[in-house]
Amino acid sequence: MEIHPEQLEQLFDSVCQSARHSPAQSRGAIVQDSRAALAKSNFDTKAVHVLAASSLVRNDPDRSLSLLHRNPGAVGSDATGNRLAGYASLARRDLERARQYFDEAVRLDPHQADCWNWLGQIAEKESSDERAADYYGRGAVFDDQHYRSTLALSRLYAKSRKLKDAIHT
């Protein structure tokens, strides 16, 4: 189960979007501002998110998890923090922890199609096709332009020889 670099870039962009101070602010400036903010206070959750996402893009999931866990509000009851921790756990190939983080992320904010898709992929890897279909179905509701969950659900139905369901999906 590989995370494609484009997925990490999209994740980083979404985190930067929520931390942006002005429409013209670059990602580099956002990272720099986040470093400065975190140097002043460990409790700046948006800064932690930006730096954790930046670490993921740079293929440093351990740094990402370290940042997330040193800030009490960055994972516990925070959907974005759990989402980032899920990606970091995937990068470390710790599927059980990734599943736990993604479960918490969608519990807190069900509109995260990528988390539903990852939960489906993890369930499929665990040979739980029924659970995978449920996750993909939920992800399809929120999946906007990439249709990852919809395509995965259709493929899963085809693999299970449920061709009517595959075509309908």
ZAMARGU-4260 file (C-alpha; in steps of 0.2 Angstrom, whole numbers, plus 5000, padded with zeros to 4 digits):
<rodrens>
0) 5000/5000/5000 | 5009/5015/4993 | 5005/5033/4996 | 5007/5043/4980 | 5017/5059/4981
5) 5002/5068/4973 | 4991/5063/4988 | 5004/5070/5000 | 5005/5086/4990 | 4986/5088/4990
10) 4986/5084/5009 | 5000/5098/5011 | 4990/5110/5001 | 4974/5107/5011 | 4983/5110/5027
15) 4992/5126/5020 | 4976/5132/5014 | 4969/5132/5031 | 4984/5141/5038 | 4986/5154/5025
20) 4986/5172/5031 | 4983/5179/5013 | 4978/5172/4996 | 4995/5176/4989 | 5005/5168/5003
25) 5017/5154/4997 | 5018/5137/5005 | 5036/5141/5009 | 5031/5156/5018 | 5017/5146/5027
30) 5030/5134/5033 | 5042/5148/5039 | 5028/5156/5048 | 5023/5139/5056 | 5041/5136/5062
35) 5041/5154/5070 | 5024/5151/5078 | 5029/5134/5085 | 5045/5141/5092 | 5034/5153/5102
40) 5021/5140/5107 | 5018/5121/5106 | 5000/5124/5106 | 4998/5132/5089 | 4989/5117/5081
45) 4988/5124/5063 | 5007/5127/5064 | 5009/5109/5069 | 4998/5103/5055 | 5008/5112/5042
50) 5025/5106/5049 | 5019/5088/5050 | 5012/5089/5032 | 5028/5096/5026 | 5038/5082/5035
55) 5027/5069/5026 | 5030/5077/5009 | 5049/5076/5014 | 5047/5057/5018 | 5050/5060/5036
60) 5034/5051/5045 | 5043/5050/5061 | 5046/5069/5062 | 5028/5071/5058 | 5021/5060/5072
65) 5034/5068/5084 | 5027/5085/5080 | 5009/5079/5081 | 5011/5070/5098 | 5020/5084/5106
70) 5005/5096/5104 | 4991/5090/5115 | 4978/5096/5103 | 4985/5091/5087 | 4979/5073/5087
75) 4967/5069/5101 | 4951/5077/5096 | 4957/5085/5080 | 4952/5077/5063 | 4966/5085/5053
80) 4979/5079/5066 | 4972/5061/5065 | 4972/5062/5046 | 4990/5067/5046 | 4995/5054/5059
85) 4986/5041/5048 | 4996/5046/5033 | 5012/5045/5044 | 5008/5028/5050 | 5004/5022/5033
90) 5022/5028/5028 | 5029/5018/5042 | 5019/5003/5036 | 5009/5002/5053 | 4992/4998/5046
95) 4984/4995/5063 | 4989/5013/5069 | 4984/5020/5052 | 4967/5012/5054 | 4965/5019/5071
100) 4970/5037/5066 | 4959/5037/5051 | 4944/5030/5060 | 4946/5044/5073 | 4948/5057/5059
105) 4931/5052/5050 | 4922/5050/5067 | 4927/5068/5070 | 4924/5074/5052 | 4916/5062/5040
110) 4919/5073/5025 | 4937/5067/5022 | 4935/5055/5007 | 4954/5051/5007 | 4952/5044/5025
115) 4937/5033/5020 | 4947/5027/5005 | 4962/5022/5015 | 4951/5013/5028 | 4944/5003/5013
120) 4961/4999/5007 | 4966/4993/5024 | 4950/4983/5026 | 4953/4975/5009 | 4971/4970/5014
125) 4964/4962/5029 | 4952/4952/5018 | 4937/4961/5025 | 4928/4965/5008 | 4911/4969/5016
130) 4919/4981/5028 | 4930/4988/5013 | 4914/4990/5003 | 4906/5000/5017 | 4921/5012/5019
135) 4922/5014/5000 | 4904/5018/4999 | 4906/5031/5012 | 4921/5038/5003 | 4911/5039/4987
140) 4899/5051/4995 | 4912/5063/4999 | 4924/5060/4985 | 4925/5075/4973 | 4936/5075/4959
145) 4947/5060/4961 | 4934/5046/4962 | 4946/5035/4971 | 4933/5027/4983 | 4920/5025/4969
150) 4933/5016/4957 | 4939/5005/4972 | 4921/5000/4976 | 4917/4996/4958 | 4933/4986/4957
155) 4929/4977/4973 | 4912/4972/4967 | 4919/4966/4950 | 4932/4955/4960 | 4917/4948/4970
160) 4908/4945/4954 | 4894/4957/4958 | 4894/4964/4941 | 4877/4973/4942 | 4884/4982/4958
165) 4900/4986/4949 | 4892/4993/4934 | 4879/5003/4944 | 4894/5010/4955
</rodrens>
